[in-house]
């Protein structure tokens, strides 16, 4: 097939002046640990262009015509799944969604078999969520389709981290030297883990805060051995909030109380809920974020969750643009 | 490889002034006109045309920028995805006379993509095409309404347009490969 001419009249693809002219190296998106800052910036800039498409009356471009995107979810999800499917449809890809709880998985089909079946059906991209950390890394070895990790166990949720970064950048211009407080159940949070990579690569300083029982064991050692000096760990929410530009709350999984990690919900609320009073410790216009779903009245008081500083709904809207950018960047091509 | 300058800064300026006159003449003024520059070098060219039209007609013509990456017909054969720039057209295109502006007119494929992109934004009254350089070798049945310079080329030659706002200088250069060396990329 002939290529379109670029402005120079040659057949080389246009790589002109975006701030990041990074060569995109990924066939898969598993986590942000193997992303460079330039690659993250390329995703953000591509998402800017996608956001324009979302403002149109007809929110559809023909870019991924003939590509098939399959969402394979072994865990419940509303926003991530809907957001990936809308992103794929906006780019004119065909989408198939497989809900593991209603599929052959209940007949005992293994993850590997399911993946091979989906590949055989012609999936170009598989967006998968699995309760086991590392499941998408297994998938990459089993099939040739591109894999996007939409959340694996406690490990990673890269598209969420990217949309968090995008949301912050759209309000504050950049992440360089911002203080971002992430508060709550860090231990079980794949969102926190992906953000640790992504946000620090963008130059932000992170304060991770939660009760000791909900901080991963060996966190300090991890920070040291991965050379992430811009991450500090804090038990007191008041200290974490001091001078923060962004406050990100994590969902408290209520079943954690049964497992003995929390003495009582009331105590957690008393010590860690983001209230108006606590928020006043952060910078005047600090952003309030939450990956959702929210337990209102537990990790955040309702007036703050829906208050003027909250960008929680914007995060959801930005998720579509970010996922369109990811699908565009990994779809097709002969770089397999 | 040898490089030769075919259009100087002064020649380019004169050609663009003439094209601006032609646009005004054809459209009987500049009302309902929108100039849409194709990323990257079409955008500053569109702005210059708008400035000339402003001085002729005393009407400020809206200038937009259009990125066609999402409409290309060769995405699945490219190993490196083209960077997507933002499309930004300040007014509704419906019922407007659109003049698409690009630097080099070659196969016509990017113009095809641009027309698809424009029509996704609304229903313009008409779409016209203004180019700084027409180098021939069309692969689609598309022609330009306004041409700055016609420059017949061989397919293995390369036309490089430099625009002050992007490249620091105004000129058009033809790059001819040495005999026996193929410069074909496609």
Interface residues (C-beta under 8 A of the other chain):
Chain A: X1 X2 X3 X4 X5 X6 X7 X8 X9 X10 X11 X12 X13 X14 X15 X16 X17 X18 X21 X23 X24 X42 X45 X46 X48 X49 X50 X52 X53 X56 X57 X58 X60 X61 X62 X63 X66 X67 X91 X325 X328 X329 X331 X332 X333 X334 X335
Chain B: X38 X39 X40 X41 X42 X67 X68 X69 X70 X71 X72 X73 X74 X75 X76 X77 X78 X79 X80 X81 X82 X83 X84 X85 X86 X87 X88 X102 X103 X104 X106 X107 X109 X110 X113 X116 X117 X120 X121 X122 X135 X139 X158 X159 X160 X161 X166 X185 X186
